[in-house]
Amino acid sequence: MEETEYRYDTQLLIEGNDLDEEKIKQYFTDNFDGDCLLVVGDSDLIKIHFHTNEPWDVLKYCSSIGEIFDIVIEDMVRQSFGLDG
């Protein structure tokens, strides 16, 4: 079985004012180790999708720029072994 470099599939929505998709993308690139980054939305609502080993850091940053909700963190290692129901 292939080992997953980044364990957690992290997805969430950020609601706020004057959110900047490009600035958020750049912050992720400069500060987080991970892959499969997706940052889409507008100045009021942004969707984040990111594979990382430290989802708590992602949550901390995102909550500093707006209200976070619809948070999903899936352990891809557990999924690959069929351990998640």
C-alpha positions, 0 to 999 in steps of 0.5 A: 500500500502506498504511504500518504505523505499528508495524512489529513484532508482538511476542508472548511468554509471561511465567512468574513469581510474583505477576504482575499483569495490570492493572499490566503493562497499565498499564506498557505504556500508560505506557511504550511506544508501540504498539497492539493491546495484549493482556495476559491470564493469571493470577499465574503466566503472562501472554501479551503481544501488542503492536505496536511499533517497539521490541520490544527494550524490551518484551523487556527489561521483560518479562524483568525481571518473570519468565521470558520464552519462546515469543517471536515478533517478526514484521516486519509491513512485510516480511510486507506485501511478501511478504518473509517466507517 
